[in-house]
Amino acid sequence: MAPRKGTRPPNKLSLQLEERIARLYAIQRSSRRVAKRFGIAAGTVLRIANERGITAPAWGLTKGKVRLVVNAYLEGKSGPEIATELNITPTTVYAHLRKTGQSIRTVSDYDLEGDCSHDYFEVIDRPEKAYWLGLLLADGCVSKENEVILSLHVRDIDTVRAFKSALSSCAKITIREQLNKRVRGGKPFRSTCAAVHIRSRRLCAALAKHGILPGKTRNPRMVRGVPPEFERDFWRGAVDGDGWVVFSMRPNGSSQFIVGFTGGMPVVKAFQRFCRQHCPTRAEIKPNHSVHSFVVTDWFAYDMANLMYGKAAIYMRRKFERYQEALIYFGTRTRRLRNWNKPPRNK
């Protein structure tokens, strides 16, 4: 014969265990948590509590407790942290925050200590910071989800690793194949890229102050805040990302050495000014499909490469190797002296 409805089924739980369950429920007020703790059903927890006169709490918090929730949230604490402190659930925390008109933060809004150097780009006070800023301007981006992203061809994965290490980031490096929409010979091509995505609101805010914003390709602009003594490092990063360092030998025995950069007009103009400060080039900016490019060649390229790569501690390996080849070649040749009296044209 089945037990009468509402009575405790016999031989299920000992009275001592039920007392422990009731005491824990009186503290936590969560049948699911208590049930998980003892490996029983949530309904069993509620039955034990009801038999001992411990009523289930009504949904909601007192006005005083709501104030504690809101104040803790405004201080920067997360929903789970507040729930643990006040012995409630995160769902309750977020429900009352919405009722009081608070905007709910996303995961990327929490800059956790130790997951990366969130203040890295706030001040460009070291050569390596200027280098990474130039590389991000060329081949990096900032997403609307507060992610700093650096994506390079997989052959340059060492540079991606160095960037991750510089920021002391715990983010993983991903390898993926992507279809490049640009065309070579009329056909799209696939490339394998190594990328790192670093979530940090503070990093993105600092980069925004320097002029690196989401959608920078559609609205190119020159960065701000690079001290003059670190300009060579900044432009080395930019050239490593979206430039050329090419050394080759022609069949007739002559050499060709090129250093150049391609991108939006404001950035390319800034690179042209930088080159003209350090060599008397008269080269002009030229269209390069939807963007623009500026190059210097031979001895002028040798001057600029020496300036950018000569004493560099950080660089993209394959471009540094081309510079070393040029260094060996030009080091054995005599440079003709020329009188550069005519100033370069400025457009």
C-alpha positions in Angstrom: 0.0 0.0 0.0 1.4 3.4 -1.1 2.1 5.9 1.7 -0.5 8.6 2.2 0.2 11.7 0.1 2.2 14.4 2.0 3.8 12.0 4.4 7.5 11.0 4.5 8.2 7.7 2.7 9.7 5.3 5.1 13.3 4.0 5.0 14.4 6.7 2.6 16.7 9.0 4.5 17.8 8.9 8.1 16.5 11.6 10.5 20.1 12.7 11.1 20.6 13.2 7.4 17.3 15.0 7.0 18.4 17.4 9.8 21.6 18.1 8.0 19.7 18.8 4.8 17.3 21.1 6.6 20.1 23.1 8.3 21.9 23.6 5.0 18.7 24.6 3.2 18.0 27.1 5.9 21.4 28.7 5.2 21.6 28.5 1.4 17.9 28.7 0.5 18.5 26.8 -2.7 16.9 23.4 -3.2 19.1 22.7 -6.2 22.4 23.4 -4.5 21.4 21.3 -1.4 20.2 18.5 -3.6 23.4 18.5 -5.6 25.4 18.5 -2.3 23.7 15.4 -1.0 22.9 13.6 -4.3 19.1 13.7 -3.9 16.2 15.3 -5.7 15.4 19.0 -5.2 11.8 17.9 -4.4 13.1 15.8 -1.5 14.9 18.9 -0.1 11.7 21.0 -0.3 9.7 18.2 1.4 12.1 17.9 4.3 12.2 21.7 4.7 8.4 21.9 4.6 8.0 19.2 7.2 10.2 21.3 9.5 8.4 24.6 8.8 11.2 26.1 6.7 9.4 27.8 3.9 10.9 28.5 0.5 11.9 32.1 0.2 9.8 34.3 -2.0 11.4 35.3 -5.3 13.1 38.7 -4.9 15.3 40.6 -2.5 14.7 43.2 0.1 15.4 46.8 -0.9 18.5 46.8 1.3 19.9 43.7 -0.4 19.2 45.1 -3.8 21.2 48.2 -2.9 24.1 45.9 -1.9 23.9 44.1 -5.2 23.9 47.3 -7.2 26.7 48.9 -5.2 28.9 45.8 -5.5 28.3 45.7 -9.3 29.2 49.3 -9.7 32.4 48.7 -7.8 33.4 46.2 -10.6 32.4 42.9 -9.0 30.9 40.2 -11.3 27.5 38.6 -10.9 28.9 35.3 -9.6 31.1 37.1 -7.1 28.2 39.0 -5.7 26.0 35.9 -5.6 28.6 34.1 -3.5 29.0 37.0 -1.1 25.2 37.5 -0.6 24.3 33.8 -0.7 22.0 34.1 -3.7 22.2 32.9 -7.3 23.8 34.8 -10.2 20.4 34.7 -12.0 18.8 36.7 -9.1 21.7 39.2 -9.2 21.3 39.9 -12.9 17.5 40.0 -12.7 17.6 42.7 -10.1 20.3 44.6 -11.9 18.1 44.7 -15.0 15.1 45.8 -12.9 17.1 48.7 -11.6 18.2 49.8 -15.1 21.8 48.7 -14.9 23.5 47.7 -18.1 25.0 44.2 -17.9 28.7 43.9 -18.7 30.0 41.4 -21.1 32.9 39.0 -20.3 35.4 41.3 -22.1 34.6 44.1 -19.8 36.4 42.3 -17.0 40.2 42.9 -17.1 41.4 40.1 -14.9 44.7 40.5 -13.3 47.4 38.2 -14.7 45.7 37.3 -18.0 47.6 40.0 -19.9 49.4 43.3 -19.4 46.3 45.6 -19.8 48.3 48.8 -19.5 50.9 47.9 -22.2 49.9 50.5 -24.8 48.9 53.3 -22.5 52.3 55.0 -22.9 54.7 54.2 -25.7 57.9 54.4 -23.7 59.9 51.5 -25.1 61.1 50.6 -28.6 59.2 47.3 -28.6 55.9 49.0 -27.8 56.4 51.3 -30.8 57.2 48.2 -33.0 54.0 46.4 -31.9 52.0 49.5 -32.4 53.3 49.8 -36.0 52.6 46.1 -36.7 49.0 46.4 -35.3 48.5 49.4 -37.5 49.4 47.3 -40.6 48.3 43.8 -39.9 46.3 43.9 -36.7 42.9 45.1 -35.7 40.6 45.9 -32.8 37.2 44.3 -32.7 34.0 45.8 -31.3 34.0 43.0 -28.7 37.2 44.5 -27.1 39.6 42.1 -28.7 43.1 43.0 -29.9 43.8 40.7 -32.9 47.1 40.0 -34.6 46.9 37.7 -37.6 49.9 36.8 -39.8 50.8 34.1 -42.3 51.7 30.9 -40.5 55.3 31.3 -41.7 55.5 34.3 -39.3 54.1 32.5 -36.3 57.2 33.4 -34.3 56.2 37.0 -34.5 52.7 36.2 -33.3 54.3 34.3 -30.4 56.5 37.2 -29.6 53.5 39.6 -29.5 51.6 37.3 -27.1 54.7 37.0 -24.9 55.2 40.8 -24.9 51.7 41.3 -23.6 52.1 38.4 -21.1 48.9 37.0 -22.5 47.2 33.6 -21.7 45.3 33.6 -25.1 45.8 30.7 -27.4 47.3 31.0 -30.9 45.0 29.6 -33.5 45.9 28.2 -37.0 43.3 28.4 -39.7 43.0 28.5 -43.4 41.2 31.4 -44.9 40.1 32.5 -48.4 41.7 35.8 -49.4 39.2 37.9 -51.3 42.0 39.7 -53.1 42.9 38.2 -56.4 46.2 37.1 -58.0 45.8 36.5 -61.7 42.0 36.9 -61.4 41.5 34.1 -58.9 41.1 34.1 -55.1 43.7 32.3 -53.1 43.8 30.5 -49.8 46.3 31.2 -47.1 47.0 29.6 -43.7 47.2 32.2 -40.8 48.3 32.2 -37.2 46.3 34.5 -35.1 46.0 35.5 -31.4 42.9 37.2 -30.0 43.5 39.1 -26.7 40.4 40.3 -24.8 41.0 43.5 -22.9 38.9 46.7 -22.6 41.9 48.7 -21.3 44.2 47.6 -24.2 41.5 48.5 -26.8 40.9 51.9 -25.0 44.7 52.7 -25.1 44.9 51.7 -28.8 41.9 54.0 -29.5 43.8 56.9 -28.0 46.6 56.2 -30.4 44.2 56.1 -33.3 43.8 52.4 -33.8 40.0 51.8 -33.9 37.6 49.1 -35.1 37.2 49.4 -38.9 40.5 51.1 -39.4 40.9 49.7 -42.9 37.8 51.6 -44.1 38.9 54.8 -42.3 42.8 54.8 -42.3 44.5 57.3 -40.1 48.0 57.9 -38.8 48.6 56.9 -35.1 49.4 59.3 -32.4 51.7 59.2 -29.3 54.9 57.7 -30.8 57.9 59.6 -29.5 60.4 60.7 -32.2 63.2 58.5 -30.8 61.0 55.4 -31.4 59.7 56.3 -35.0 62.2 53.9 -36.6 60.8 51.1 -34.4 57.2 52.0 -35.3 57.9 52.1 -39.0 59.8 48.8 -38.8 56.7 47.2 -37.4 54.5 48.8 -40.1 56.9 47.6 -42.9 57.0 44.1 -41.4 53.2 44.0 -41.5 52.3 45.8 -44.8 55.5 46.6 -46.5 58.4 45.2 -48.5 62.0 44.5 -47.8 63.2 42.8 -51.0 66.7 42.1 -52.2 67.3 40.3 -55.4 70.1 39.9 -58.1 69.3 40.5 -61.8 70.7 38.1 -64.5 73.2 40.8 -65.5 74.8 40.9 -62.0 73.2 44.1 -60.8 71.1 44.2 -57.6 67.7 45.5 -56.7 66.9 46.5 -53.1 63.4 47.8 -52.2 62.0 49.1 -49.0 58.4 50.2 -49.1 55.0 50.4 -47.5 51.4 50.2 -48.7 48.2 51.3 -47.0 45.8 54.2 -46.7 46.9 57.6 -47.9 47.3 59.3 -44.5 49.6 56.5 -43.3 51.6 56.3 -46.5 52.1 60.1 -46.5 53.5 59.8 -43.0 55.9 57.1 -44.2 57.0 59.2 -47.1 57.8 62.1 -44.7 59.8 59.8 -42.5 61.9 58.6 -45.4 62.5 62.1 -46.7 63.8 63.1 -43.2 66.5 60.5 -43.5 67.4 60.3 -47.2 67.0 62.7 -50.2 64.5 60.6 -52.1 62.2 62.2 -54.7 60.0 59.2 -55.0 56.2 59.8 -55.1 53.3 58.0 -53.7 51.6 55.7 -56.2 48.2 54.0 -56.4 48.2 50.4 -55.4 44.8 49.1 -56.4 42.5 50.4 -53.6 45.3 51.7 -51.5 48.6 53.6 -52.0 52.3 52.7 -51.8 55.6 54.4 -51.4 59.0 52.8 -52.0 62.6 53.7 -51.9 65.2 51.7 -53.8 68.9 50.7 -53.9 71.1 53.0 -51.8 68.1 54.9 -50.4 66.5 51.6 -49.4 69.9 50.7 -47.8 69.8 53.9 -45.8 66.2 53.3 -44.6 66.8 49.6 -43.9 69.9 50.5 -41.8 67.9 53.0 -39.9 65.0 50.6 -39.1 66.8 47.2 -38.8 70.4 48.1 -38.0 70.1 47.9 -34.2 66.8 46.3 -33.9 66.1 43.9 -31.1 62.7 42.7 -32.5 61.7 42.2 -36.1 60.1 39.8 -38.6 62.7 37.2 -39.4 62.2 36.8 -43.1 62.4 40.6 -43.7 65.4 41.0 -41.5 67.2 38.2 -43.5 66.6 40.3 -46.7 68.2 43.3 -45.0 71.2 41.2 -44.1 71.6 40.1 -47.7 71.6 43.7 -48.8 74.0 44.6 -46.0 76.6 42.1 -47.3 76.1 43.3 -50.9 76.3 47.0 -50.3 79.0 46.7 -47.8 81.4 45.6 -50.6 80.5 48.5 -52.9 81.5 52.2 -53.1 78.7 54.7 -53.1 78.9 57.5 -55.6 78.6 61.0 -54.2 75.8 63.1 -55.6 74.7 66.7 -55.0 71.1 66.6 -54.0 70.4 70.4 -54.1 66.9 70.1 -55.5 64.4 69.6 -52.7 61.8 66.8 -53.2 58.4 67.8 -54.3 55.7 67.7 -51.7 52.1 67.0 -52.8 
